[in-house]
Amino acid sequence: QCPIRPGKSYTYRFTIQGQEGTLWWHAHSSWLRATVYGALIIHPTIGSSFPFPKPDRQTAIMLGEWWNANPVDVMKEATRTGAAPNISDAYTINGQPGDLYKCSTKETVVVPINSGETSLLRVINAALNQPLFFTVANHKLTVVGADASYLKPFTTKVLMLGPGQTTDVLLTADQPPKRYYIAARAYQSAQNAPFDNTTTTAILQYRKTATTSPPIVPFLPPYN
C-alpha cells in the first residue's frame, strides 16, 4: 500500500470477528515500521466482560527496536550489499530505551501501580527482526491472551515474543512497595549471527515509593 501523503488522511475499515484483546498497527512502507506503530486494542462487546476478573488498570507495553541511523537507509544498505541489515543500537519500551543506555535515564518509562491492584499488561513486540524475552522483576505474569485470542490462563515469570506477536498478562502488585524493572532483551539461538545484546527497561513503580531508590533488577534467561 502506498504511503499516506503529507497533510492527507486515510481510513481503513475492517470487520472484527471473534477477536478480543491486543493487536497492533504499523507503517507498511520499507522499514518505516521501525518507528511508526501503535497498539490496536479490541475491548469486549458492550454488555460483556473479560473471561477473568476485571483488572484495576490496563497498560500497553510496546517493545521496539531502534537504530541511530535512518532505518530506511539501513535497509537500502543491506539490499545494496546483499548482507544482513546492521543490528539495532537499542531496544525500547514505549519508545524509550531506559536506564541501562547512556543518556536516557530521565526519559525511562514509569508504569504506576497501587499495592494490591491487578494490572492487565498488553505486551507487543514491535521489533523489526528480533524475538524478545520480557519480564517484570519479582512479579509473576498470568498469561490470559495472545494475538487477540483468550487462552486458558497459566502463570510464568518470563515471556518470549516473536516480532509482531502480542501477549496479554495479568500482574498483581503483591510485592513490597518499591520500584521494579520491567525489562526485555534478545532471544537469539542462531550461532555466530550478530545481534543487539542490550537490555531495555521501564519501571513498575508502586505509589508513594521514593523515586530515588534504585529499581530491583530482574532475572532474564540466557540469550540462547
Legacy VTK file of the C-alpha trace (Angstrom):
# vtk DataFile Version 3.0
C-alpha trace
ASCII
DATASET POLYDATA
POINTS 224 float
0.000 0.000 0.000
1.331 3.446 -0.883
2.175 5.811 1.985
-0.346 8.414 3.086
0.715 11.734 1.559
1.719 14.629 3.856
-1.373 16.519 5.023
-3.716 13.772 3.819
-5.661 11.072 5.682
-6.720 7.502 5.066
-9.446 5.495 6.773
-9.049 1.738 6.861
-12.264 -0.151 7.611
-12.265 -3.784 8.588
-14.519 -6.304 10.297
-13.617 -7.909 13.614
-14.994 -11.417 14.002
-14.378 -13.429 17.141
-11.311 -11.447 18.230
-10.785 -9.678 21.551
-7.553 -8.476 23.084
-4.422 -6.901 21.695
-3.189 -6.392 18.152
-1.162 -3.519 16.708
-0.787 -1.377 13.631
2.362 -0.221 11.848
3.618 1.549 8.751
3.920 -0.764 5.754
6.421 1.142 3.648
10.024 -0.105 3.681
11.350 -0.078 7.248
9.227 2.836 8.448
7.507 0.394 10.792
10.657 0.693 12.941
9.170 3.874 14.431
5.612 4.255 13.107
3.398 1.890 15.100
0.896 1.677 17.945
-1.438 -0.585 19.900
-4.773 -1.730 18.492
-6.988 -2.879 21.372
-10.239 -4.774 20.863
-12.374 -4.478 24.004
-15.178 -6.884 24.949
-18.505 -6.004 23.358
-20.859 -3.775 25.317
-22.613 -5.797 27.995
-19.913 -8.462 28.213
-16.620 -8.621 30.076
-13.289 -10.403 30.210
-13.283 -14.178 30.930
-11.190 -13.373 34.015
-11.588 -10.917 36.925
-11.676 -7.358 35.635
-8.264 -5.715 36.150
-7.938 -2.443 38.045
-5.951 -0.867 35.205
-4.612 -1.633 31.736
-1.281 -0.661 30.195
0.084 -1.217 26.692
3.771 -2.212 26.713
5.255 -1.803 23.240
8.678 -3.357 22.710
10.586 -1.723 19.865
13.922 -1.759 18.088
15.903 1.449 17.463
18.637 2.434 15.017
20.603 5.656 15.369
20.670 5.710 11.563
17.615 6.212 9.372
16.110 2.684 9.288
15.221 3.108 5.606
18.922 3.711 4.873
19.802 0.593 6.905
17.501 -1.443 4.675
18.840 0.147 1.482
22.426 -0.645 2.512
21.513 -4.275 3.167
19.831 -4.512 -0.238
22.855 -2.932 -1.946
25.423 -5.246 -0.329
23.360 -8.414 -0.018
24.345 -8.655 3.659
22.062 -8.810 6.671
20.881 -5.398 7.931
23.066 -3.768 10.574
21.939 -4.723 14.075
19.919 -2.187 16.061
21.509 0.227 18.539
18.868 -0.249 21.244
15.570 -1.803 22.183
12.766 0.350 23.563
9.714 0.128 25.812
7.001 2.562 24.738
9.568 4.445 22.685
12.271 4.832 25.353
15.446 2.726 25.807
15.603 3.023 29.601
18.145 3.253 32.397
20.780 0.901 31.015
21.613 3.043 27.978
23.744 6.152 28.020
21.891 9.441 28.481
18.352 8.004 28.505
17.634 7.656 32.246
15.470 10.789 32.510
13.076 9.529 29.836
12.698 5.990 31.215
9.030 4.946 31.105
7.387 4.633 34.537
4.311 2.408 34.978
2.482 3.329 38.230
0.602 0.797 40.331
-1.027 0.649 43.781
-0.375 -2.179 46.224
-2.970 -4.916 45.812
-4.037 -3.838 42.337
-4.107 -6.149 39.329
-2.984 -4.655 36.045
-3.556 -6.037 32.556
-0.323 -5.582 30.613
-0.778 -5.747 26.850
2.733 -6.671 25.688
3.517 -6.127 21.995
6.755 -6.980 20.204
7.043 -4.279 17.538
10.734 -5.017 16.880
11.770 -5.390 13.247
13.514 -8.762 13.387
14.264 -9.782 16.951
12.409 -12.198 19.247
12.492 -10.769 22.753
12.324 -12.073 26.306
10.138 -9.982 28.640
9.815 -9.965 32.426
8.995 -7.840 35.487
11.320 -8.169 38.471
9.921 -10.276 41.358
6.417 -10.476 39.828
4.508 -13.353 38.271
2.761 -12.948 34.931
-0.546 -14.736 34.344
-0.987 -15.153 30.594
-4.630 -14.720 29.573
-4.427 -13.927 25.857
-2.280 -13.834 22.733
-2.826 -12.199 19.361
-6.416 -11.129 20.170
-7.494 -14.564 21.425
-8.088 -15.623 25.013
-6.131 -18.550 26.443
-6.524 -20.924 29.360
-4.614 -18.880 31.976
-1.179 -20.010 33.090
1.500 -18.351 35.193
5.100 -17.689 34.217
7.927 -15.300 35.060
9.224 -14.747 31.517
7.560 -14.283 28.130
9.148 -14.734 24.726
7.528 -12.845 21.874
8.484 -13.057 18.211
8.280 -9.913 16.077
4.637 -8.952 15.644
3.321 -11.113 18.467
1.187 -9.825 21.352
0.578 -11.352 24.787
-1.890 -10.197 27.443
-0.857 -10.850 31.045
-2.263 -10.067 34.483
0.188 -8.720 37.049
-0.798 -8.330 40.705
1.034 -5.776 42.852
1.736 -8.186 45.709
5.352 -7.265 46.441
6.823 -4.732 48.908
6.161 -1.171 47.692
9.322 -0.466 45.746
10.467 0.127 42.168
10.898 -2.884 39.882
12.421 -3.066 36.435
10.283 -4.119 33.502
12.864 -5.489 31.060
13.278 -7.015 27.619
16.251 -8.356 25.698
17.007 -10.604 22.760
16.344 -14.280 22.326
18.903 -15.408 19.742
19.542 -19.080 19.026
21.422 -18.819 15.711
25.120 -19.472 16.330
27.630 -16.793 15.291
24.880 -14.475 13.999
25.363 -10.883 15.229
22.530 -9.375 17.265
21.817 -6.458 19.589
22.637 -7.795 23.067
21.440 -4.735 25.009
18.541 -4.648 27.503
15.685 -2.145 27.536
13.942 -1.230 30.780
10.920 0.575 32.145
9.995 0.860 35.833
6.989 -0.604 37.646
6.654 1.887 40.475
4.444 1.378 43.500
2.792 4.626 44.523
4.325 6.555 47.441
7.705 4.970 46.673
10.757 7.227 46.730
11.876 7.850 43.165
15.500 7.920 44.316
15.526 4.242 45.280
17.197 2.041 42.648
14.826 -0.386 40.878
15.103 -4.102 41.593
16.792 -5.950 38.709
15.011 -8.981 37.187
16.342 -12.333 36.045
16.338 -12.877 32.274
17.242 -16.154 30.553
20.489 -16.510 28.585
20.240 -15.108 25.053
20.066 -18.589 23.569
LINES 1 225
224 0 1 2 3 4 5 6 7 8 9 10 11 12 13 14 15 16 17 18 19 20 21 22 23 24 25 26 27 28 29 30 31 32 33 34 35 36 37 38 39 40 41 42 43 44 45 46 47 48 49 50 51 52 53 54 55 56 57 58 59 60 61 62 63 64 65 66 67 68 69 70 71 72 73 74 75 76 77 78 79 80 81 82 83 84 85 86 87 88 89 90 91 92 93 94 95 96 97 98 99 100 101 102 103 104 105 106 107 108 109 110 111 112 113 114 115 116 117 118 119 120 121 122 123 124 125 126 127 128 129 130 131 132 133 134 135 136 137 138 139 140 141 142 143 144 145 146 147 148 149 150 151 152 153 154 155 156 157 158 159 160 161 162 163 164 165 166 167 168 169 170 171 172 173 174 175 176 177 178 179 180 181 182 183 184 185 186 187 188 189 190 191 192 193 194 195 196 197 198 199 200 201 202 203 204 205 206 207 208 209 210 211 212 213 214 215 216 217 218 219 220 221 222 223
